[in-house]
Amino acid sequence: MGPGSDLRATRPPFGAVPGFQIRYGFGIAIALLALGVFLTIVLRPFPQFGIVSAFVFLFGIWAAAWWGGYAPGLLVCAVLFFSIPTLRAGHLTSPGAITVPFVSTMVTCVLISAFSANRMRREITLQATNDELEGKVRERTQALEEVNADLQNRLAELETVYSELVFGLGFVGLDGKYLRVNPTLASIHGASVEAHLGRTVREMSSPTIAGSFENIYRQVLATEQPVFEQEVQDGDRCWSVSCAPVRSRGKVIGLQKIVRETTESRRAGKALHQSNERLRQANSDLEQFAYSASHDLQEPLRMVVIYSQLLQKRYSGKLGPEGQEYLGYAIDGASRMSQLVRDLLSYTRASSSEWEGVATIDPNDSIDRAMANLKVAIEQTGAQISRTAMPQVEMYPAHLDQLFQNLIGNAIKYHGKEPPAIKIGAERSAGAWLCSVADNGIGIDSKYKEQIFGVFKRLHTNAEFSGTGIGLAICQRILERRGGRLWVESEQGKGSTFFFTLPDTWER
Amino acid sequence: LNPNREKEAPSFSLFRTLGSAETSGVADTGTNILIVEDNPADVLLIREALEEHAVRANVYVVTDGEKALRFIDAGATSVPCPDLVILDLNLPRRNGREVLAHIRASEEMSKVSVVILSSSDAPRDIEETFRLGVTQYLRKPSTLSEFMQIGGKLRELLGIKPD
C-alpha cells in the first residue's frame, strides 16, 4: 500500500495504522524481544546487568506499540510479562510484584499507541494535503506554462505585425517624444528604430512637415478625439496621417499615429481625375460637334428637299415620265437623309444633360402625349392601349415622352394580323421601377435582340416598315443617361415586351 | 433721337419687294410684313407660302441682324410700321433674339406680332424667345407641303379671314 489517492482524499480514522507499519512494528518488536531474550540469557551470570535486558524488553514493547499500534504493543507486552519470570527464574515471581509493572507498561503501551496513531494520522493527513497541494501546484504550473506559451505566441505575432506592418506606426508620449516606432515609420523618417526612442517628433520629421504633425498632435490632445487620414505633403511625397489618443484607466497617456504613404495613389487619383475630365470634355465636344454637324447638315438638305419638291410641283410636266422618276428618287433620297440627320440630332440630344431640368413627372402625361402624337396610327390600326397604375418618376420630361412615343410607336408599327393590343405596366424591382410595354405584334427573332438597339439598325426594308432605325437607340441612350436599362423579351410571331428600369438613385 | 435715321433708311429698303401684292397686281394693300432672313431660298419659300394662302402684303426683307435693328430704330419715318415680323434666329452679326428684344423694347413696334421661323427646335431657344415676347414659334419645315402651311398660320396672325 502506498500513498494512494484514497489516502489523500479522506482523513484516516483515529488510531488506524497502515498495515505496513504493523508489519514493521512486529518485526522491530520481535527483533528487540529476541535481543532482550538473548541478553537475559547471556547476562544471567551477571545479575547487576539484569536491568539492561529489562530496558531492552521495555523498549521492545514501546517500539511495538509506537510502530505497530495497540495490538502488537499489547501482545508483546503480555507475552513478555508472562515469559520473563520463567526466563529470570526467581526474579519477580510473585503475582503481586508483576502486576504493577505489567499494568503500568500496558497503560504506557496504550498511550504510546494512541500518540503514535495520532501522529501518523496527522502525518498521513499532512502527506495527503501535501500531495494535493503538489498536484495543484503542478496543474497551476502547467496552466501557467500554457498561458505563457500562448502569450509568447501572441506577442510574437503582434511583434511580427508591428514590425512587418506596411504602415508606419508609432507611439508618442505626452512630452512629444517617441516611445516606440515600428521599422516602417523609422524608414519613413530615414533613421533606425533605436534612434527614435526618446527623441521628439520635431527632431525626427522633415522640417517642412514637422509643423503639420505637431498641429495634428495638438489637435488630438486638445480634443482627445482621433484624427483620420490627414494629408501631409512633403515635396513630391504625400503622407496620410491618422492619430488617436492612447488611454490608460481613462486618462490620455500619449498618442498613437499611423502614417501611410499616399504619393502613388494620389498621383494615380490625380491622373484618373485628369483623364476623366479630358474624357468628359471630349464627350461634351463630341456631343456639341454632333449637334452642330447634324444641325448644319440639316439646313442644306432642307433646301434640296423643298426645292426638289417645288421643281416637281411646278415643272413635272416639262420633265417627262423618266425625269419625274429621277426627281422622285432624288426627293426620296434627300428626304431620307434629312430624316436620318434629324434622328441623329435627337440621338445626340438624348444624352445631353443640359437639355432641360429634371422634374418629378407623371408617366401618364407622357403616355398621353405620345398617344396624341400617334393618334393617326392608333386610329388607322385600331390599336388598344391599356396601362396599369404608373408611379411618379424623376426624369427629364422630354426623355420620358420620347421613350413612350418610340416604344408605343414601335408596338403599333410592327403589328401582326390582329389590331395592336398594347399593355403598359410598372412594378417595383430592386430599388427601381421596372416598366414594360408589351404588344401582340410580329415579335423579334432572338438573334436580333441586341442588334435592334444599334443606331440606324433595322430588321426590315423601308417598303415593309418605314423608319430610320434610331428609335430604340435613342431609348437606350436616354435610359443609360437615367442610370437604367432597356431590353426586350420576344418570340417571333408572338409579340414583344420591352422592359426598362428607372432606378431610384442615379447620377444626374 | 437718331439724326442718322434718314440717311440710313435706304440701306434696308434695298431688298424692298412687293411680294404677293406685286403678283396680284395691287401696288399697296396696306398690310406690311418684315422678313428678317439671311437665306434667300427661305425668303422665296415664305413668299410662296404667302402666295399659296393669298396673303397680299408689302414684304420688306432685311438680311442681317444689324440691318434689322436699324430698320426698327428708323420706325415709321422711312417705311410703314410692319403688321408682322418673320424673324430667323440664326442671323449674321446680331441674332434673332437680340432683334426680338429690340422690337419689344422699341416705341412703335413693341406690339407687333413677331413669328420666329427657325430651323432650331431646341427647347432653350423656344423658351427664351417666348420669354422675350414672341407671338409664335415656328420651326422651318423640311417638306414643301409643310412649308406652304405656314402661309395659313401667317394669314391667321394677320387676321385675314379665309376667302
Interface residues (C-beta under 8 A of the other chain):
Chain A: H295 Q298 E299 L301 R302 M303 V305 I306 Y307 Q309 L310 K313 S335 S338 R342 W355 E356 A398
Chain B: N39 A41 L45 E48 S119 S120 P123 K140 P141 S142 T143 L144 S145 F147
